[in-house]
Amino acid sequence: MAEFGTFTSGSVLTAAELNAAGAWTSFTPSWVNLTPGNGVVSAAYSKFNKILFVRVKLTWGTTTSCTDPVRMTLPASLTQDTGSQEIVGFGQYTDTGVASYVGQITVFSSTVVGLGVMNSAGTYTAANNVNNTRPHTFGNTDIMAFEFTTRLA
């Protein structure tokens, strides 16, 4: 696991700890209501003491599918120290060659985040769950990409 120490104030950092700063560890996301099929997933995380950075990109294939709501579990059995419904990051959902849509990543439990999209149809921007037709009808070569940062327990 890429981890930049578990140090305290006044401790001496080792060369190995300093070299680990910014190192990324690849992982395979575990999904709820999303089947990557033959889509291409690139995912990695980095830990900096009790801060977790995660980045994920899914390029849809012909057999990729999802339903409502799409969720992803954290890598490596990590546990968040955050409240439910807290927005921890943002994403972009690309309808290849057509448009891109902005979304948010929201905490749903200590180990699960949800993919959402901003809906600007009303007076105020509102969050909706991502599904196979929201924010657009997903298909081959479309992209879901997001990054988030959260505190660990």
Buried (B, 14 or more C-beta within 10 A) or exposed (E): EBBBBEEEEEEEEEEEBEEBEEEBBEBEBEBBBBEBEEBEBEBBBBBBEEEBBBBBBBBBBEEBBBEEBBBBBBBEEBBBEBEEEBBBBBBBBBBBEEEBBBBBBBBBBBBBBBBBBBBEEEEEEEBBBBBBEBBBEBEEBBBBBBBBEBBBE
